[in-house]
């Protein structure tokens, strides 16, 4: 599957961050928010590669095999001899949806081996970069991400904020914002950003503040079943939520982010990009696991 040539008209996507197993009560599923975004972009036809690390263990070998089966280039996935493959215990919660217990230390915390890795990434020539917050709290990961943004300089850089309790700090988030051209978060994360930047958390106000301070080109805020808003090019687009028989919200936001970036990369107008992302996120929420199978014909 990895030998299939990518469609030449699509942008090359690089993700940096956690590659791990979500441990559901019914069994493990491959995940990690930036990896989910990148995998969905691969399904949308983009050549995709992921930078991470796994342990020299059964879960690590299974993760690399799964990435290959998903046609995500595993060239930049290192094997750590000393740290285990990352895991997250997913605990269903009837009120909050899910709670997450993130295992640490984990192999992905150690990614980043300096100039040699940067040179290999530059040779791969990514057009777009995807990163989140969880793995960036480790110095080697954040340094690598900054080097890719500034040295390799992909034209498009999506920061999917994705804050998890106990795994972020205000300073870290503020350090990650200037690297991005597109920022995406949910309503809770928008409130955090508004507090950090001293402005209201609505998409239009927050988008303008991010543009003024960091040169951000677009901001998307999702509201779960109540839809989403996208501030881009000085204008605001909004979309209502799509009612589905919700099975699992894990990965729905990642699929939304992938749909949004895909549409922006192929030149869709903000309202069209937002609507497509909304449909893809709803589709994934209607199926179990972070990376359920889907086809482009089902998005509509």
C-alpha positions as CSV (number, residue, x, y, z in Angstrom):
1,X,0.0,0.0,0.0
2,X,2.9,2.3,0.8
3,X,4.1,2.0,-2.9
4,X,1.0,3.7,-4.3
5,X,2.1,7.1,-5.9
6,X,0.3,10.1,-4.3
7,X,-1.9,12.3,-6.4
8,X,0.4,15.0,-7.8
9,X,-2.0,17.8,-7.3
10,X,-2.2,17.4,-3.5
11,X,-0.1,19.2,-0.9
12,X,2.4,17.2,1.1
13,X,1.4,17.0,4.8
14,X,3.8,16.5,7.7
15,X,2.6,15.9,11.3
16,X,4.7,16.1,14.5
17,X,3.6,14.7,17.8
18,X,2.2,11.8,19.7
19,X,1.7,8.3,18.1
20,X,0.0,6.2,20.7
21,X,-2.7,3.7,21.5
22,X,-6.1,4.7,22.8
23,X,-7.0,2.0,25.3
24,X,-10.8,1.7,25.2
25,X,-12.7,-0.7,27.4
26,X,-13.3,-2.9,24.3
27,X,-9.6,-2.8,23.2
28,X,-6.8,-0.6,21.9
29,X,-7.1,1.7,18.8
30,X,-4.3,3.6,17.2
31,X,-4.4,7.3,17.8
32,X,-2.7,10.6,18.8
33,X,-4.5,13.8,17.7
34,X,-1.9,15.1,15.1
35,X,-1.6,11.5,13.7
36,X,-5.4,11.3,13.3
37,X,-5.4,14.6,11.4
38,X,-2.6,13.5,9.1
39,X,-4.2,10.1,8.5
40,X,-7.5,11.7,7.5
41,X,-5.6,14.0,5.2
42,X,-4.0,11.0,3.6
43,X,-7.4,9.6,3.0
44,X,-8.3,12.8,1.3
45,X,-5.5,12.2,-1.2
46,X,-2.5,14.1,0.3
47,X,0.9,12.5,0.6
48,X,1.4,12.3,4.4
49,X,4.2,11.6,6.8
50,X,4.4,11.6,10.6
51,X,7.3,12.5,13.0
52,X,7.1,10.6,16.2
53,X,8.7,7.7,18.2
54,X,7.5,4.4,19.5
55,X,9.0,1.9,21.9
56,X,10.9,-1.2,21.0
57,X,7.9,-3.3,22.0
58,X,4.9,-5.0,20.6
59,X,2.7,-1.9,20.7
60,X,5.4,0.0,18.8
61,X,5.8,-2.5,16.1
62,X,2.0,-2.7,15.8
63,X,1.8,1.2,15.5
64,X,4.4,1.3,12.7
65,X,2.6,-1.5,10.9
66,X,-0.7,0.3,11.3
67,X,0.7,3.6,10.0
68,X,2.0,1.7,6.9
69,X,-1.4,0.1,6.4
70,X,-3.0,3.5,6.5
71,X,-0.5,4.7,3.9
72,X,1.1,7.3,6.2
73,X,4.9,7.5,5.6
74,X,6.6,6.1,8.7
75,X,10.1,7.2,7.6
76,X,10.3,9.7,10.5
77,X,8.9,7.4,13.2
78,X,11.9,6.5,15.4
79,X,12.2,3.6,17.8
80,X,13.2,4.4,21.4
81,X,15.1,1.6,23.1
82,X,14.4,2.9,26.6
83,X,10.8,4.2,26.6
84,X,7.5,2.4,25.9
85,X,5.0,3.2,23.2
86,X,2.5,5.8,24.3
87,X,-0.9,4.9,25.6
88,X,-4.0,6.7,26.7
89,X,-6.7,5.1,28.9
90,X,-10.0,6.3,27.5
91,X,-12.7,6.2,30.2
92,X,-16.3,6.7,29.0
93,X,-18.0,9.4,31.0
94,X,-21.8,9.9,30.7
95,X,-21.5,13.6,31.4
96,X,-18.3,14.7,29.8
97,X,-18.2,12.1,27.0
98,X,-14.7,10.7,27.7
99,X,-11.9,11.1,30.3
100,X,-8.3,10.5,29.4
101,X,-5.5,9.1,31.5
102,X,-2.3,9.8,29.5
103,X,0.6,7.4,30.1
104,X,4.0,8.9,30.8
105,X,6.9,8.5,30.2
106,X,6.3,7.5,26.6
107,X,8.5,7.2,23.5
108,X,6.9,10.1,21.6
109,X,8.2,12.4,24.3
110,X,11.8,11.8,23.1
111,X,11.4,12.7,19.4
112,X,13.8,15.2,17.8
113,X,17.3,14.3,16.9
114,X,18.6,17.6,15.6
115,X,20.1,18.6,12.3
116,X,20.0,15.1,10.6
117,X,16.2,14.8,11.1
118,X,15.6,18.4,9.9
119,X,17.6,17.7,6.8
120,X,15.6,14.6,6.1
121,X,12.3,16.5,6.6
122,X,13.6,19.3,4.3
123,X,14.3,16.7,1.6
124,X,10.7,15.4,2.0
125,X,9.5,19.0,1.2
126,X,6.3,19.3,3.2
127,X,3.8,21.9,2.1
128,X,1.8,21.9,5.3
129,X,2.5,21.0,9.0
130,X,0.1,19.7,11.6
131,X,0.9,19.9,15.4
132,X,-0.9,20.1,18.7
133,X,-0.1,20.8,22.3
134,X,0.3,17.4,24.1
135,X,3.7,16.3,22.8
136,X,5.0,19.9,22.5
137,X,5.4,20.1,26.3
138,X,8.7,18.2,25.9
139,X,11.6,20.4,25.0
140,X,13.0,18.2,22.2
141,X,9.6,18.0,20.4
142,X,8.9,21.8,20.7
143,X,12.4,22.6,19.5
144,X,12.0,20.3,16.5
145,X,8.6,21.8,15.6
146,X,10.1,25.3,15.8
147,X,13.0,24.3,13.6
148,X,10.6,22.8,11.0
149,X,8.5,25.9,11.0
150,X,11.4,28.4,10.7
151,X,13.9,26.3,8.8
152,X,11.9,24.1,6.5
153,X,9.0,26.6,6.5
154,X,5.9,24.8,5.2
155,X,3.6,27.4,3.8
156,X,0.6,26.2,5.8
157,X,0.9,25.3,9.5
158,X,-2.1,24.1,11.5
159,X,-2.0,24.3,15.3
160,X,-4.9,22.1,16.5
161,X,-4.8,23.3,20.1
162,X,-6.4,20.2,21.7
163,X,-5.7,20.9,25.4
164,X,-5.8,18.0,27.8
165,X,-6.0,18.5,31.6
166,X,-2.6,18.6,33.2
167,X,-0.6,18.6,30.0
168,X,-0.3,22.2,29.0
169,X,0.7,25.7,30.4
170,X,-0.2,29.2,29.3
171,X,3.4,29.8,28.3
172,X,3.5,26.7,26.1
173,X,0.3,27.7,24.2
174,X,1.6,31.3,23.7
175,X,4.9,29.9,22.4
176,X,3.1,27.6,19.9
177,X,0.8,30.3,18.5
178,X,3.4,32.3,16.5
179,X,4.4,29.2,14.6
180,X,0.9,28.7,13.1
181,X,-0.9,30.1,10.1
182,X,-4.2,28.4,11.0
183,X,-5.4,27.8,14.6
184,X,-8.3,25.4,15.5
185,X,-9.8,24.8,18.9
186,X,-13.1,24.0,20.6
187,X,-15.2,26.5,22.6
188,X,-13.3,25.7,25.8
189,X,-10.0,26.2,24.1
190,X,-11.2,29.5,22.6
191,X,-12.0,30.7,26.1
192,X,-8.5,29.9,27.2
193,X,-7.0,31.7,24.2
194,X,-9.2,34.7,24.9
195,X,-8.0,34.8,28.5
196,X,-4.4,34.6,27.4
197,X,-4.7,37.3,24.7
198,X,-7.1,39.5,26.7
199,X,-10.1,39.5,24.3
200,X,-13.5,37.9,23.9
201,X,-13.4,34.3,22.7
202,X,-15.8,34.6,19.8
203,X,-14.2,33.5,16.5
204,X,-14.2,37.0,14.9
205,X,-12.7,38.9,17.9
206,X,-10.2,36.1,18.7
207,X,-9.3,35.7,15.0
208,X,-8.5,39.4,14.6
209,X,-6.4,39.4,17.8
210,X,-4.4,36.4,16.6
211,X,-3.9,38.1,13.2
212,X,-2.7,41.3,14.7
213,X,-0.4,39.7,17.2
214,X,0.9,36.7,15.3
215,X,-0.1,37.0,11.7
216,X,-2.5,34.1,11.9
217,X,-4.5,33.7,8.7
218,X,-7.4,31.8,10.0
219,X,-9.1,30.7,13.2
220,X,-11.7,28.0,13.6
221,X,-13.8,27.4,16.7
222,X,-15.9,24.3,17.0
223,X,-19.0,24.0,19.2
224,X,-19.7,20.3,19.1
225,X,-23.3,19.6,18.1
226,X,-23.9,23.3,17.8
227,X,-21.7,23.8,14.8
228,X,-18.5,25.8,14.2
229,X,-17.2,29.2,13.1
230,X,-14.3,30.1,10.9
231,X,-12.6,33.5,10.7
232,X,-10.5,33.9,7.6
233,X,-9.6,36.6,5.2
234,X,-11.2,39.1,7.5
235,X,-14.6,37.5,7.3
236,X,-16.6,35.1,9.5
237,X,-18.3,31.9,8.3
238,X,-20.6,29.9,10.5
239,X,-22.3,26.5,10.2
240,X,-24.9,24.7,12.2
241,X,-24.2,21.3,13.8
242,X,-25.2,18.1,12.0
243,X,-27.4,15.8,14.0
244,X,-26.1,12.2,13.9
245,X,-26.5,9.1,16.0
246,X,-23.3,9.8,17.9
247,X,-21.2,6.7,18.7
248,X,-17.9,8.1,19.7
249,X,-16.6,11.7,19.8
250,X,-12.9,10.6,20.0
251,X,-11.2,11.7,16.8
252,X,-14.2,13.7,15.5
253,X,-12.4,17.0,16.1
254,X,-9.3,15.6,14.4
255,X,-11.3,14.6,11.3
256,X,-12.8,18.1,11.3
257,X,-9.4,19.7,11.4
258,X,-8.3,17.5,8.5
259,X,-11.3,18.4,6.4
260,X,-10.8,22.1,7.1
261,X,-7.1,22.0,6.1
262,X,-7.8,20.0,3.0
263,X,-10.4,22.4,1.8
264,X,-8.2,25.4,2.4
265,X,-5.3,23.7,0.6
266,X,-7.4,23.1,-2.5
267,X,-8.6,26.7,-2.5
268,X,-12.2,26.5,-1.3
269,X,-13.8,29.5,0.1
270,X,-14.1,29.7,3.9
271,X,-17.8,28.8,4.1
272,X,-17.3,25.8,1.8
273,X,-14.2,24.6,3.8
274,X,-16.1,24.9,7.1
275,X,-19.1,23.0,5.8
276,X,-17.0,20.2,4.5
277,X,-15.1,19.9,7.8
278,X,-18.3,19.9,9.7
279,X,-19.6,17.0,7.6
280,X,-16.5,14.9,8.0
281,X,-16.4,15.5,11.8
282,X,-20.0,14.4,12.1
283,X,-19.3,11.3,10.0
284,X,-16.5,10.2,12.2
285,X,-18.5,11.0,15.4
286,X,-21.1,8.5,14.1
287,X,-18.6,5.6,14.2
288,X,-16.5,4.0,16.9
289,X,-12.8,4.9,17.4
290,X,-10.6,7.8,16.4
291,X,-9.9,6.5,12.9
292,X,-13.0,4.6,11.7
293,X,-13.1,3.7,8.0
294,X,-14.9,6.2,5.7
295,X,-14.9,7.1,2.1
296,X,-15.0,10.5,0.4
297,X,-18.3,9.6,-1.2
298,X,-19.9,9.6,2.3
299,X,-18.9,13.1,3.1
300,X,-21.2,14.7,0.6
